[in-house]
Each structure stands twice: as C-alpha cells, then as structure tokens.
Amino acid sequence: MRNIGFISTRIHGTDGVSLEIKKWREVLERLGYECFFMAGKLDTPEEKSFLVEEAFFEHPEILEIQKICFTRRERPEEVTKKILLLKDKLKNSIAEFFKKFDIDLLICENALSIPMNIPLGLALTEFIAETGVPTIAHHHDFSWERNRFLVNCVSDYLTMAFPPDLPSIKHVVINSLASQQLSHRRGISNFIIPNVLNYSKPPSPPDEYSRDLREKVGLKKEDLFILQPTRIVPRKWIERAVELVYYLELSNPKLIISHASGDEGDEYKLKIQEYAEKMGVELVMIERMIGPKREIKPNGEKIYTIDDVYKEADLITYPSGYEGFGNAFLEAVYFKKPIVVNRYSIYVVDIEPKGFETIVIDGFVSEKIVEKVKYLLSNPEKLKEMTEKNYLLAKKYFSYEVLEKKLKMIIETFN
C-alpha cells in the first residue's frame, strides 16, 4: 500500500478541509506514501492532480440540484435522473483517477459527510461498494449539524452515502461529539483525529514583506490589529467581535476579517456590515489580499499568506457559536497570540479540559472580558507566559506527531 488518493469537492485555498488535507498529505509523505488528488477545484501539484469540474460544489449543475433538493419535500423525477446521470459520470472519473495513479488507499475528505455534492457522494459510495477499496472517510461536518439540510427530498441518498456504512471504510471524525452522534444516529464505529498543526516547527518571525500589512489595512503603528480569521457566516457570531472592538474604545476601531462569506451567501455579511457601522466599528475585509503564497501581481498588488496576517495581529477574536473543531484556535496558539474565544460545544468538550489559557466569553461580551483584554495587552510578560503555555499544550495534544501516530494505526488495520 503506497499510493494514496484524496477525493473532495475542493482541494484549494484556505478553507478548513483543504488545510487539513495539506496537513495529512505532509504527514503521509514523510511516512513514505505518495499522495494524489481529485476534486472540482485544485491547487495541488499538477502532476499529481486530477481535475473533475462536476466534483466542485459550486459547479452550475450541482448548484441547480442543491437548490431543489434542500428546499422541498418531494423530488421531481427529472432531478433524480440528473443526479444519477452525474453520479455515473463521476464514478467513471473516479475509476480513471484510480487507474491513472494506481491508487491503493482512498481518503474521502468530507465528500461522504456533508451533502454539498450529492452525485459525488453517491459515486464514491458505489465505487467503494463495488471495489472494496480500503477507504478512510474523513468527516468534518455532517448534514444533521446544519439547519439548511433539514428540509430535503433526498433522505434516501443521505442515508445511503452521507456517510455510507461499508466494510472497507474506516470513519474518522474531528471531535468527540461528532463521534457520539455518528455512533448514535448510524451505528457506525469511528476514530477521532483532531485538527492539527506542525508545532514541532515554530513560525518564523515577521519580516520586511509583511511589515506594511498594518498600513495596508488602515492601521497606524500604535493601533491594535484585531483579527477575525474566519469566513463571514452566521455561526461565527462576528457580532461579538464587533462589540469587543466597540467596548475597547480604540482611537481607530477596526476589525480585520481574513476570509469571504464563501458558500453561504452574502446576507449575513451585509447584516454584519450594517451592525458594525451602527457601532462605529470599521470592518476591513482582506480576503483578496490573501493567497496560498506570497506574490506581487503585474499591477503591483501585494498578496500575503494567512501566516503573514497572524504574525502582524495583536489579538485574535474567535466568538463562534459552533465549530467542527477550531482551526483558527490552533493557528492563534501556533502564532502565540492571545485569543478571545466563545465556549462553543467542541471547545468545551475537547479543548478547554486540556488547560489552555484564553479570554473566554460565554455567549456575550462583558465588561470583565474587556478589562481582561486590556490587562493582557498592557502586560507583555503575562501575555508571553500565557501564549507559551498554550503552545506547549497544543504541541502535546494537536501536533503532527499525534496525527502520524493515529494515521499509522488506522492504515495498519487494512493490512
């Protein structure tokens, strides 16, 4: 077993699933495996990539199917035909991907978890059932965790493929609550592998390239750089971050947001902009300034990495109401930044008990929280002590070494 094939709807950019794929790839490659990639959008090495446009959840035909499937209770016959037609096409593509790269082990990244692309999930399920290929289904989200999937006309497909219960599949979830729900709802045993970062390789210090970022976002040298390192979607509860900036009574109140709204529309983004305007807080959205690597475009525009942004930040806000795990939490700890975090369920169960020191809110921003932020930011020694402690804890519980140990154990069960 040497060649591993990753299949997802998208392996591109800085979304949580794509980031975790890159981490798994790094660990698997240092274990001696070759990794190859199939998705509808890719930024992986060309010689190891297999692009199938219909696999992308924003492909026009997939969006058309989604709109009907998750707004009504009865499924039109023509929609069933379209789903099955695309399923067959995608299954053929999967077979071609396997043949081209001689795949020994399949890793499905969220494609058998959340129904963003029903034909792809069905195609993968049929292919795995027919070939018995050793498969790791890596689940980041499930349909029952999202209200937008509750009303649907595809419950038969959801039961069949999201996720499927097949003998050659080992299921991996990213938190203990998802593990319990998968066992309870589907009777499927599973492994827990949390999101990770490479804490054995500390971040490099800020350099000249990123030093002008503060100026680019409209901050002066003495201003606080407060970063909300997430997409603009309702479950991120960005209102709380806006309120924190307001209560801090800054001379230049800005909240820097690193990611766009993504696949959940712009309604929440408009609402947040309106709310921030009423509070006198400027939202600075910098998603167009961030890319997978540093570059200067022909027009002179500078592109920064998300690492550059973290290095320049003074404070991270992470007031989410719900998270599958919490990549931004791990990143804030990695870059040794103080973090204001809401006690979302997974944080309470899987992260908080490890002993991390954070600025915790419980659903709302209180005066006590504001005072704690001010205290920490004006006491660099205490701040350093706290962030160093958090780094060591993360290295113990959420490192590449933890991932390597767990992946080796799972892969060995196929032999």
C-alpha positions in Angstrom: 0.0 0.0 0.0 1.9 3.0 -1.3 -0.3 5.4 -3.4 -3.0 7.4 -1.6 -5.8 9.2 -3.4 -7.6 12.1 -1.8 -11.0 12.9 -3.2 -13.0 16.0 -2.2 -15.2 18.7 -3.8 -12.4 21.2 -3.4 -8.8 21.0 -2.5 -7.9 24.6 -3.0 -7.3 27.7 -0.8 -7.6 28.2 2.9 -10.9 26.6 3.9 -10.7 24.2 6.8 -11.0 21.0 4.8 -8.3 22.0 2.2 -6.0 23.0 5.0 -6.4 19.6 6.8 -5.8 17.7 3.5 -2.5 19.5 3.2 -1.5 18.6 6.7 -2.5 14.9 6.2 -0.5 14.9 3.0 2.6 16.2 4.7 2.4 13.6 7.4 1.7 10.7 5.0 4.5 11.8 2.7 7.0 11.7 5.5 5.8 8.2 6.3 6.7 7.3 2.7 3.4 7.4 0.9 2.7 9.1 -2.5 -0.4 11.3 -2.5 -2.6 12.2 -5.4 -5.7 14.4 -5.6 -9.1 14.5 -7.3 -11.5 17.4 -6.9 -13.5 20.0 -8.7 -11.1 22.8 -7.8 -7.4 22.1 -7.1 -4.2 23.9 -6.2 -2.2 20.7 -5.7 0.9 19.8 -7.8 -0.3 19.4 -11.4 1.5 16.1 -12.0 -0.4 14.6 -9.0 -3.8 16.2 -9.7 -6.9 15.0 -11.5 -9.5 17.8 -12.1 -13.1 16.9 -12.5 -15.2 20.0 -12.7 -18.5 18.4 -11.7 -17.0 17.4 -8.4 -17.0 21.1 -7.3 -19.9 22.0 -5.1 -20.3 25.3 -7.0 -20.5 23.7 -10.4 -23.7 25.1 -12.0 -25.3 21.7 -12.4 -24.6 20.8 -8.7 -25.9 24.2 -7.5 -29.1 23.6 -9.5 -29.6 20.2 -7.9 -28.9 21.5 -4.4 -31.4 24.3 -4.8 -34.2 21.8 -5.4 -33.1 19.1 -3.1 -32.9 21.2 0.0 -36.0 23.4 -0.4 -38.8 20.8 -0.9 -40.1 17.5 0.3 -40.8 15.7 -3.0 -38.1 15.1 -5.5 -39.0 15.7 -9.2 -38.3 12.7 -11.4 -36.1 14.9 -13.7 -33.9 15.8 -10.7 -33.4 12.1 -9.9 -32.4 11.4 -13.5 -29.9 14.3 -13.4 -28.4 13.2 -10.1 -28.0 9.6 -11.4 -26.5 10.8 -14.7 -23.9 12.9 -12.9 -23.3 10.1 -10.5 -22.4 7.7 -13.3 -20.1 10.3 -14.9 -18.3 11.0 -11.6 -17.9 7.3 -10.9 -16.2 6.8 -14.3 -13.9 9.7 -13.4 -13.1 8.1 -10.0 -12.2 4.9 -11.8 -10.0 6.8 -14.2 -8.3 8.6 -11.3 -7.5 5.2 -9.7 -6.2 3.7 -12.9 -4.0 6.8 -13.8 -2.3 6.9 -10.4 -2.5 3.3 -9.3 -4.3 4.2 -6.1 -4.1 1.7 -3.2 -5.9 3.7 -0.4 -8.7 6.2 -0.8 -9.2 9.1 1.6 -12.6 10.9 1.1 -12.4 14.4 2.6 -15.9 15.5 3.6 -17.3 14.2 0.3 -19.1 11.4 2.3 -20.0 13.7 5.2 -22.0 16.8 4.3 -24.2 16.7 1.1 -22.6 19.6 -0.8 -22.4 17.4 -3.9 -24.9 14.5 -3.8 -23.8 12.9 -7.1 -20.2 12.8 -5.9 -21.2 11.1 -2.6 -23.3 8.5 -4.5 -20.5 7.9 -7.0 -17.9 7.3 -4.2 -20.3 5.1 -2.3 -21.0 2.9 -5.3 -17.3 2.8 -6.3 -16.2 1.7 -2.8 -19.0 -0.9 -2.5 -18.1 -2.4 -5.9 -14.3 -2.4 -5.5 -13.9 -2.9 -1.7 -11.0 -0.4 -1.9 -9.5 0.4 1.5 -11.0 3.8 2.4 -10.7 6.4 5.1 -13.7 8.7 5.3 -12.6 11.9 7.0 -15.6 13.7 8.3 -15.5 17.4 9.1 -19.3 18.2 9.1 -22.5 16.2 8.9 -25.9 17.1 7.4 -27.6 16.9 10.8 -25.3 19.7 12.1 -26.7 22.2 9.6 -30.2 23.6 9.6 -30.1 24.2 5.9 -30.2 20.5 5.2 -33.1 19.7 7.5 -35.8 20.2 4.8 -34.9 18.0 1.9 -36.2 15.5 -0.7 -33.1 13.3 -0.7 -33.3 11.4 2.7 -32.7 8.2 0.7 -29.4 9.5 -0.6 -28.4 10.9 2.7 -28.9 7.6 4.4 -27.0 5.8 1.6 -24.0 8.0 1.2 -23.6 10.7 3.9 -22.0 8.7 5.3 -22.2 5.2 3.9 -21.7 2.1 6.2 -19.5 -0.2 4.2 -17.0 -2.8 5.4 -13.9 -1.4 3.7 -14.4 2.2 5.1 -12.8 3.4 8.3 -14.5 6.5 9.6 -12.6 9.4 11.1 -14.3 12.4 12.8 -12.6 15.5 14.2 -14.3 15.7 17.6 -15.9 13.6 20.3 -19.4 15.0 19.9 -19.4 14.0 16.2 -18.1 10.6 17.2 -21.0 10.1 19.6 -23.6 11.3 17.0 -22.2 9.1 14.2 -22.4 6.1 16.5 -25.9 7.0 17.8 -27.5 8.0 14.5 -25.9 5.5 12.2 -24.4 2.8 14.4 -21.0 3.4 12.8 -17.9 3.0 14.9 -15.2 5.6 14.2 -11.9 7.1 15.2 -11.3 10.6 16.5 -8.4 12.6 14.9 -8.5 16.3 15.9 -7.3 19.0 13.6 -3.6 19.6 14.0 -0.7 21.9 13.3 3.1 21.3 13.0 4.1 22.6 16.4 7.5 21.0 16.1 8.3 23.7 13.6 7.7 27.1 15.2 6.7 30.0 13.0 9.3 32.3 11.6 9.3 35.9 12.9 7.7 38.7 10.9 9.9 40.0 8.1 10.0 43.1 5.8 7.5 41.6 3.3 4.6 41.6 5.8 5.5 44.8 7.7 3.4 47.1 5.5 0.3 45.0 6.1 -0.8 47.0 9.1 -0.6 50.2 6.9 -2.5 48.5 4.1 -5.5 47.7 6.3 -5.6 51.3 7.6 -3.9 50.9 11.0 -1.2 53.2 12.4 1.8 51.8 14.3 0.2 52.3 17.7 -3.2 50.9 16.7 -4.4 47.4 17.7 -4.6 44.9 14.9 -7.6 42.8 15.9 -8.1 39.8 13.6 -11.2 37.7 12.9 -9.6 34.8 11.0 -12.8 33.2 9.7 -15.3 33.2 6.9 -18.3 35.6 7.3 -21.0 33.1 8.1 -23.7 33.2 10.8 -22.2 30.5 13.1 -19.1 32.6 13.5 -21.0 35.1 15.7 -18.9 38.0 14.4 -21.3 40.4 16.2 -19.4 39.6 19.4 -16.1 40.6 17.8 -17.6 43.9 16.7 -18.9 44.5 20.2 -15.5 43.8 21.7 -13.8 46.3 19.4 -16.5 48.8 20.3 -16.1 48.3 24.1 -12.3 48.6 23.9 -12.9 52.3 22.9 -10.0 52.4 20.5 -9.0 55.6 18.7 -9.1 53.7 15.4 -11.7 50.9 15.9 -11.2 48.3 13.1 -11.9 44.6 12.9 -9.8 42.8 10.2 -11.6 39.8 8.6 -9.5 37.4 6.7 -12.0 35.3 4.7 -15.0 35.9 2.5 -18.6 34.7 3.1 -18.0 31.6 1.0 -20.8 29.2 0.1 -23.5 30.5 2.4 -24.3 33.7 0.6 -23.9 37.4 1.5 -26.9 38.1 3.6 -25.1 37.7 6.9 -22.1 39.8 5.6 -24.5 42.7 4.8 -26.1 42.4 8.2 -22.7 42.5 10.0 -21.6 45.5 7.9 -24.7 47.3 8.9 -24.3 46.3 12.6 -20.6 47.4 12.6 -21.5 50.7 11.0 -24.0 51.4 13.8 -21.4 50.6 16.4 -18.8 52.8 14.8 -16.5 49.9 14.0 -14.9 49.6 10.6 -14.8 46.2 9.1 -11.8 45.6 6.9 -12.2 42.6 4.7 -8.9 41.4 3.3 -9.7 38.1 1.6 -8.5 39.5 -1.8 -5.1 40.3 -0.2 -4.5 36.7 0.9 -3.3 33.8 -1.2 -1.6 30.4 -0.8 1.7 32.0 -1.3 3.3 35.4 -1.4 3.3 37.2 -4.8 3.3 40.6 -6.4 0.9 40.8 -9.2 1.7 42.6 -12.5 -0.3 45.7 -11.3 2.0 45.9 -8.2 -0.7 44.5 -5.8 0.9 42.5 -3.0 -0.5 39.1 -1.9 0.1 37.9 1.6 -0.3 34.5 3.2 -2.6 33.9 6.2 0.6 33.3 8.2 1.6 36.9 7.4 -1.7 38.2 8.8 -1.4 36.2 12.0 2.1 37.4 12.6 1.1 41.0 12.4 -2.1 40.6 14.6 -2.2 41.7 18.2 -5.4 39.9 19.2 -7.5 37.1 17.7 -11.3 37.0 18.0 -13.0 33.7 17.7 -16.5 34.1 19.1 -18.1 31.2 17.1 -21.4 29.7 18.2 -20.5 26.4 16.5 -17.3 24.9 15.1 -16.5 21.4 13.8 -13.2 21.7 15.7 -11.5 25.1 15.5 -8.6 25.6 13.1 -8.4 29.3 13.9 -7.9 28.4 17.6 -4.9 26.2 16.8 -3.5 28.8 14.5 -3.7 31.6 17.1 -1.9 29.3 19.6 0.7 28.4 16.9 1.5 32.1 16.3 1.4 32.8 20.1 -1.4 35.3 20.0 -4.0 36.0 22.7 -7.4 34.7 21.7 -10.9 35.7 22.7 -12.9 32.5 22.2 -16.6 31.8 22.8 -17.3 28.5 24.6 -18.7 26.6 21.6 -19.6 23.0 22.3 -16.4 21.4 20.9 -14.2 23.9 22.7 -15.9 23.0 26.0 -15.6 19.2 25.4 -12.3 18.7 23.5 -10.1 21.8 24.0 -10.9 23.6 27.3 -10.2 20.5 29.5 -6.6 20.4 28.2 -5.8 23.5 30.3 -5.5 26.3 27.7 -5.5 29.9 29.0 -7.7 32.1 26.8 -10.0 35.0 27.2 -13.3 33.2 27.3 -16.7 34.6 26.6 -19.9 32.7 27.3 -22.2 33.9 24.6 -21.8 37.7 25.1 -19.1 40.3 25.7 -19.0 41.5 29.3 -17.1 44.3 31.0 -15.0 41.7 32.7 -13.9 40.4 29.3 -13.0 43.8 28.0 -10.9 44.5 31.2 -9.1 41.2 30.8 -8.2 42.0 27.2 -6.8 45.4 28.2 -4.9 43.9 31.1 -3.2 41.3 28.9 -2.3 43.6 26.1 -0.7 46.0 28.6 1.3 43.2 30.3 3.7 41.7 27.8 5.3 39.3 30.4 1.9 37.8 31.4 0.9 37.6 27.7 4.1 35.7 26.8 3.7 33.3 29.7 0.1 32.5 28.6 0.9 32.1 24.9 4.0 29.9 25.6 1.9 27.6 27.9 -0.8 27.3 25.2 1.9 26.4 22.6 3.3 23.6 24.7 -0.2 22.2 25.3 -1.1 22.3 21.6 2.2 20.6 20.8 1.2 17.8 23.2 -2.4 17.3 22.0 -2.8 18.7 18.5 0.6 18.1 16.7 1.7 16.3 13.6 3.1 13.6 15.8 -0.4 12.9 17.2 -1.8 12.8 13.6 1.1 10.5 12.5 0.5 8.0 15.3 -3.2 7.8 14.7 -3.0 7.5 10.9 -0.4 4.8 11.1 -2.7 2.8 13.5 -5.7 3.2 11.1 -3.7 2.3 8.0 -2.3 -0.8 9.7 -5.9 -2.1 10.3 -6.2 -2.5 6.5 -3.3 -4.9 6.2 
